[in-house]
Amino acid sequence: MLKGVLHFHSTYADGDLTLVELREIFGSAVCRFLCITDHAEYFDAEKTTAYERECEQRSDDRFRFIAGLEYRCMNGMHVLGYGTTSPIASIDPEEVFRQIRLAGGVAVIAHPRDDAFAWIETFEMLPDGIETWNSKYDGRYAPRPGTFALLGRLKARRPSMTAFYGQDLHWRNQYRGLFTMAECEAADRASVLRALGRGDYVGVKDDLRLPSSGELDPDLLEQFARAHSRSRVLRRWIGRVKAASDRIGLAVPAAMKAQLRRIF
């Protein structure tokens, strides 16, 4: 089992960290691979070539960058293309899934919004997986149990779909303790993508081991529900404070923002 991390952004798009810094941080955390998925709208052909080249240059037998993109679709949906940097003109998510697969990548709906669940269930073509825990969107303490329930309903039609666990890391001081352990002997692109596509991995956070099937113990789901409810109340309160500060022109101190990113 090789330790790695999923769903990352760099200075090639809207992230704070360079590839050099990402390797230093996650190499020190004994990670062997990092699946980077910078936002596709930041790239043209020249920049894509530079991105792919640097990912390769910063990789070796000890640590591997696997270059991918995050595609913006209609209705605010985002789709992760693990392992592919091909341009996709369509904003129809089902077409995006198809194009990612044609390019040899793994297609995953990123941090699906609760109000998009019903729409997702109407899709004829389904992705390879759903990001059931995004530690930027959901917070570090717990995912939304409803996302696991959505995956369960979709698996009735496509049993091979799996649960993904991503950091969605943008900020230097963001929480970064959600990992993926992939069942592969080498951290090369093909081996890691094969493990992700087959569901040969688990999500890891502290002592938690979260299966790729997304099938969690009911007691754990109840714990997540309680923790997420508390976190949601606190996030809502923080949002209201920020909105009030913005209205009166009071800037939130950078140190406070950094600490909140560590917490959430």
Long-range contacts (C-beta under 8 A, 24 or more apart in sequence): 1-181, 1-182, 1-183, 1-202, 2-32, 2-33, 2-181, 2-182, 2-184, 2-185, 2-186, 2-187, 2-192, 3-29, 3-30, 3-31, 3-32, 3-179, 3-180, 3-181, 3-204, 4-31, 4-32, 4-33, 4-34, 4-35, 4-179, 4-180, 4-181, 4-182, 4-187, 4-192, 5-31, 5-33, 5-34, 5-35, 5-167, 5-169, 5-176, 5-178, 5-179, 5-180, 6-35, 6-82, 6-164, 6-165, 6-166, 6-167, 6-180, 7-35, 7-37, 7-70, 7-80, 7-110, 7-131, 7-134, 7-164, 7-166, 7-167, 7-168, 7-169, 8-34, 8-35, 8-36, 8-37, 8-38, 8-167, 8-168, 8-169, 9-36, 9-37, 9-38, 9-39, 9-70, 9-168, 9-169, 9-170, 10-36, 10-38, 12-38, 12-42, 12-43, 12-47, 12-50, 12-51, 13-38, 13-39, 13-42, 13-43, 14-39, 14-42, 14-170, 15-169, 15-170, 15-171, 16-170, 16-171, 16-172, 17-169, 17-172, 19-54, 19-55, 19-58, 19-65, 20-58, 22-65, 23-58, 23-63, 23-65, 25-176, 26-63, 26-176, 27-62, 27-63, 29-176, 29-179, 31-63, 31-179, 32-62, 32-63, 32-64, 32-187, 33-63, 33-64, 33-65, 33-66, 33-182, 33-187, 33-192, 34-63, 34-64, 34-65, 34-66, 35-66, 35-68, 35-82, 35-83, 35-192, 35-196, 36-65, 36-66, 36-67, 36-68, 37-68, 37-69, 37-70, 37-80, 37-81, 37-82, 38-69, 38-70, 39-69, 39-70, 39-72, 40-69, 40-70, 40-71, 40-72, 40-81, 40-87, 40-88, 41-72, 43-69, 43-85, 43-87, 45-87, 48-85, 48-87, 51-85, 52-85, 61-187, 63-187, 64-187, 64-188, 64-189, 64-192, 66-189, 66-192, 66-193, 68-105, 70-110, 71-96, 71-100, 75-116, 75-119, 76-113, 76-116, 77-109, 77-112, 77-113, 77-116, 78-109, 78-110, 78-111, 79-107, 79-108, 79-109, 79-110, 79-127, 80-106, 80-107, 80-108, 80-109, 80-110, 80-131, 80-164, 80-166, 81-105, 81-106, 81-107, 82-106, 82-107, 82-108, 82-193, 82-196, 83-189, 83-192, 83-193, 93-123, 93-127, 94-123, 94-124, 94-125, 97-125, 97-126, 97-127, 97-128, 98-125, 101-128, 104-193, 105-193, 106-193, 106-196, 106-197, 108-164, 110-134, 110-166, 110-168, 111-136, 111-137, 111-138, 111-168, 112-147, 112-150, 114-144, 114-146, 117-146, 117-150, 120-150, 120-154, 121-150, 121-153, 121-154, 126-154, 126-157, 126-158, 126-161, 127-161, 128-160, 128-161, 128-162, 128-196, 128-197, 129-161, 129-162, 129-163, 129-164, 129-196, 130-154, 130-161, 130-163, 130-164, 130-214, 131-164, 131-165, 131-166, 132-163, 132-164, 132-165, 132-214, 133-163, 133-165, 133-166, 133-178, 133-203, 133-210, 134-166, 134-167, 134-168, 135-166, 135-167, 135-168, 135-175, 135-176, 135-177, 135-178, 135-205, 136-167, 136-168, 136-169, 136-170, 136-174, 136-175, 136-264, 137-168, 138-228, 139-228, 139-231, 139-235, 139-264, 140-175, 140-177, 140-178, 140-263, 140-264, 141-227, 141-228, 141-230, 141-231, 142-223, 142-224, 142-225, 142-227, 142-228, 142-231, 143-224, 143-228, 144-224, 144-228, 145-221, 145-224, 145-225, 145-228, 148-214, 148-216, 148-221, 151-214, 152-214, 152-215, 155-214, 160-199, 162-196, 162-199, 162-212, 162-213, 162-214, 163-203, 163-210, 163-211, 163-212, 163-213, 163-214, 164-196, 164-203, 165-203, 165-204, 165-205, 165-210, 171-258, 171-261, 172-258, 173-258, 173-259, 173-261, 173-262, 174-261, 174-262, 175-261, 175-262, 175-263, 175-264, 177-205, 177-206, 178-203, 178-204, 178-205, 179-203, 179-204, 179-205, 180-204, 231-264, 235-264
